[in-house]
Amino acid sequence: MDEMTKKEEEANEDTPLKPTDNDVEAGAGAGDADGQTDIGDIKDNEKSVMAGGGGGDEKLATDGGGVGGGGKQSTSALLDQRKVKLILAILGAVLLVLLLLIVAILVIIYRDGWEEDKTYRFIRMIPKPNRPQNLLYFRHGQIPYEGRVWPDLVDQLDQFVHNYNPDINMRTKNVTDCYGTDRSIGSGAGAANTVTDGHHHQRTTACFFDLKTIAKECSRGDFGYSMGTPCVFIQFNNISNWLPELYTDEDYLLDEQLPATLRTLRPRMVFLECKGNSVVDNENMGPIEYTPTQGFATHYFPYTGHPHYMPPFVALRFKAPATSVAIGITCRLYAKNLGHNLTDSDDSVVDSGGGGGGITDRGGGQPVPSLPFNLFIE
């Protein structure tokens, strides 16, 4: 029995089980369900793919729109750059034209020099202004590193002083020491040295001008130009047959238009005052030293064309002028018979002539007793 049972069990293990009808139906139902699920998944995947494709198309469209917008922006930036370049080119052309105009004007001004001051004046300055508008310009300092222009000015001063040096110029040998002699109108002094014909005075002797009486800084070396403390000479301009009429004590008391210094000193001379044209100019000009005196002694007048005549001059020494700024200065002579109301607008002119010759009045007017100039020290 037991053996029979074992054989049956072995036979059953070797023979595959047959599904029952219920199992077949259940399996078919499950298979159908699985098939349907798979088909649904496939459809869902297709929809997802289609939806994803649509999203991609929208993204591509969006990306394409971005690329198009970027192109427009690049074109606008390029146009802006071209406009900027055009504006810069126009500005450059305008600046170039202005530069050429400035150069042309400078060439016209400095090609043949500018017109020198031809106003008919009682006084002149040495050295001569070297720029327009009676401007005396130089750069102070030592040569060759800083000093510019001033060596030419110093050469003029050297030549000028040479004419007054008794050790060099023989003309100074034939003159007379006239110190203390008053030859102003109404003085009555010095008659022995003059001969009058009722209209003009003829001087038979020439008076000596002592160079040693001026400041040593204004008689040798570089005349203070390297240090920025220049000397300027104000010389009588050889106005023929002019005699000064001095102020009286009554004039000093009553004429309030006279400079305070003149009214205080009351000198027996043709008084000279140099001052700034404004308060600022006075401050920038600083103190001035006048030597040998602040004016011209009367014994140097009148000028009659004497071959050995030594025109008097005053050495101005600017002791502490400001630098890098233009300083307007006017020097004026004071005497009772000087036309103080005359200005540079008058039509009187002078022939500078050179040498020791007299001044010829071409305009028929009176000489101007003032001399304006500008000083610029760099």
PyMOL commands that set and color helices and strands:
alter all, ss='L'
color gray80, all
select helices_A, chain A and resi 2-14+21-111+150-162+170-174+191-193+211-213+216-218+249-254+260-265+279-285+298-300
alter helices_A, ss='H'
color red, helices_A
select strands_A, chain A and resi 123-126+135-138+194-196+201-203+231-236+269-276+288-291+295-297+313-318+326-334+370-377
alter strands_A, ss='S'
color yellow, strands_A
deselect
rebuild
show_as cartoon
